[in-house]
Amino acid sequence: MDISLRLFTRQFMGVVLAALVPVILVAFLSIPYSLGGHPGEERSAENLGSRHMT
């Protein structure tokens, strides 16, 4: 592989990762926090009626 192509690939992957990391952190940290648990987990009876999603 040519040196300039290798440099371009490395810089491109750095930009892609820098853009994806915040999206992944928001998706996997804030969404379960706002829902009160991970999607698909069973909710306890006290959590079912205590929150309104509007």
C-alpha positions, 0 to 999 in steps of 0.5 A: 500500500502506498504511504499516502493511501495508508495515511489517508486511511488512518486519518479517515478511520480517525474521523469516523471513530471520532464521529461514532463514539459520541453517538454510541455513548448517547445511544447506550447511556442516555436512552436506558437512563431515560427509560429507567432500564434497558429496553427488553428488561422486565419492569417492576410494578412500581415503575410501570405507572410512575412515569409518563412519557410526554 
